[in-house]
């Protein structure tokens, strides 16, 4: 039985410097049963010191595509790459 059949996904995670000050901590693989980005966000809030899932400071990209609206409902799959980006605005 594959890991995805059991519900466990291997996700490549890229963290911003604000959550991983050391460069060697910014890219990691996490194993989780999260099936949506929202479930992954909740999982990460328990795993990463200083990450608040209610803080709008972070945007997310899934496989290089920015998710600007409805991110919590975005489906994720085994092997996806999720990047957390510090949100910024300008004018």
Helices and strands as residue ranges (DSSP letters): E 9-14, G 23-25, E 27-32, H 37-47, E 58-62, E 65-67, G 71-73, E 81-86
